[in-house]
Amino acid sequence: MKKIVYTIFWAVCFLQSCNTLDIENIYSYDADKVWNDEKLADAYLTNLYANVFGNWNPSADITSQQLNYIPFYPDMITTTNDNYKNWDYTTIRQINEAIEYTNSGSLSQDVKDKLIGQALVLRAYLYFGMVKYHGGVPYLTKAQDKDIDDLYVTRNSTKECFELIIKDLDDASKLLPESIAKTSSDYGRVDGCFVKALKAKILLYKASPQFNPKNPWNNSYWQEAFTANEDAYETLSEYGYALTDKYENIFLVEKGPEVVFAVINQYPNKMANWDYGVRPGSESRGNAWACPTWEFVKEFPMKDGKSYTDPTCKYKMTEEEFLNNYWKNRDPRFDESVVWNGSIYEVSGKKGHRQYTALGIAHELDDFGTNPKANVNSTNLNSYTGFFIRKASNLSLLQSQVQQYDIDYIVMRFTEVMINYAEAANETGKSSIALDILKQIRKRAGIEAGDDENYGIEAKTREEIREAILAERNIEFCFEGHRFWDLRRLRMLDRLDGTTKHGIESIAINSDGTDMPISEAKSRADKNELKEENFRYVIHQVPFSGVKVSSVPNTYYFFPISKNSIDRNNKLEQNVDWGGNFNPALE
């Protein structure tokens, strides 16, 4: 059964905690009401989980080429605005209070260990996010008292922060069960397996070019990362973690073998906005929030694992051929991740339903294009692309139920553990491990093995395998919020800088290639008779107005500390690329 969040004593559990670095607002509350009662202490921690780990976000990959909208424009991030600032000392204070008050309370030692172990993981996870954004930050391990403590704290170095994060995780692992069974009432809490996977991921970041610009690929941290990732992979494998048999079932069949840690959703207590945000407007409560781009559609391999432009590809096509046949013979993950014009999309339980996006044919909340023969203007030209997200969508929900989406949100899955291990292995000279893992992932995806049983992988050198791993991450974790952060971690933001995005308009045609009358096309579409080959396709740059070119400068490898935070604490130094003297790298 899914764990239901306690609502007992909500006034205590939802106290408005202050920002630790905001001197004027720090205050305390009567801890005796919470920390001597196991259920209330557990409720307090449950609320922290929600703050720390988040939930489904349809727009998670809008910062990459995967989804429409241009999020980065000149001076989009500055020291004086709130864009891309991760400075959550409110939650840090709440976590530190939990640790201190649990220690001083009267609960049994077993209960204390369980609570403190979880709190340490939450603290490490939050600090990792802050370091990922800004480099070193003040690493506070106690709730500051404004009447006793010096609140004008300095930033710990980035190296110190990584060391303290790992210490928190190592300390937590001594207090937590190594594995929590999916049948346990404690399922949904962090355990030792998640700690190992998280530690391995953090050490991968530590070794990566973002933090080591002068020595990106041969620094000593790569061996440290490999050791941790190998340990995580082997330990989780021993506990039965494995790839889910079918890619689509990773998300829709909860508590599968691939789920290392998930946020538990359950209607009506806790829901997420995934279906509400990814469905076509006619099947939701308004327009979709984010739509796949033509650029990303092209990046999915063909069924043999190779690009349609590869001369050795079994399904090779010219650009024109691909435009009019892009849905054919693709990596099966394409079919399971994207909705396109004319595709079978049995949303709301509608058997045989096809989704259309053609102007004058599709519902006005679904259409995209400028076809003048439609005698109607699309209102979606700045928000749509002609594609929608299918991945993780619960198609059984009726249109009226989209806000009842309660599929568990997977924070860490075993595929990420595997591919992190593959990357660390490749960078430490163990290419055979990396290639074997890539083959396993592609085999599960349903890609053809080929005569050489390489599943379309032709990479041989360290650099080629590195690119193969990055490409596999792009597809495997699409729409899960990984892509921008992977490129940033590897110092490859130039692949986003100066780029544009495009969508595809669909126009119905007769068998001789001439345009079909809109009235006839609408009538046939209403009966789900028009298939993909009954259309011709036109490429449009999106959005039609506003910012059209992405601007992602090198200064974005570390985001600035907010000027407002520095004004409140003059001991905080700004990052070097933002007018200060603090070096956020490890060198």
Secondary structure as UniProt FT lines:
FT   TURN            8..9
FT   HELIX           10..13
FT   TURN            20..21
FT   HELIX           23..25
FT   HELIX           31..33
FT   TURN            34..36
FT   HELIX           38..53
FT   TURN            58..63
FT   TURN            65..66
FT   TURN            74..75
FT   TURN            83..84
FT   HELIX           89..104
FT   HELIX           109..134
FT   TURN            146..148
FT   HELIX           158..173
FT   TURN            174..175
FT   TURN            182..183
FT   TURN            185..188
FT   HELIX           192..207
FT   HELIX           209..211
FT   TURN            213..214
FT   TURN            216..218
FT   HELIX           221..238
FT   TURN            239..240
FT   TURN            247..248
FT   HELIX           249..252
FT   TURN            254..255
FT   TURN            257..258
FT   STRAND          259..263
FT   TURN            267..269
FT   HELIX           274..278
FT   HELIX           281..283
FT   HELIX           294..299
FT   TURN            303..304
FT   TURN            308..309
FT   TURN            311..312
FT   TURN            314..315
FT   HELIX           319..323
FT   TURN            324..329
FT   HELIX           332..337
FT   STRAND          338..340
FT   TURN            341..342
FT   STRAND          343..344
FT   HELIX           347..349
FT   TURN            351..352
FT   STRAND          354..355
FT   TURN            359..361
FT   TURN            364..366
FT   HELIX           372..374
FT   TURN            381..383
FT   STRAND          387..389
FT   TURN            391..392
FT   TURN            395..396
FT   HELIX           399..404
FT   STRAND          409..413
FT   HELIX           414..427
FT   TURN            428..429
FT   HELIX           431..445
FT   TURN            450..453
FT   TURN            455..456
FT   HELIX           462..476
FT   TURN            477..481
FT   HELIX           483..489
FT   TURN            490..491
FT   HELIX           493..495
FT   TURN            496..498
FT   STRAND          501..509
FT   TURN            511..512
FT   HELIX           518..526
FT   TURN            527..528
FT   HELIX           532..534
FT   STRAND          535..542
FT   HELIX           554..557
FT   HELIX           563..568
FT   TURN            570..571
FT   HELIX           576..578
//
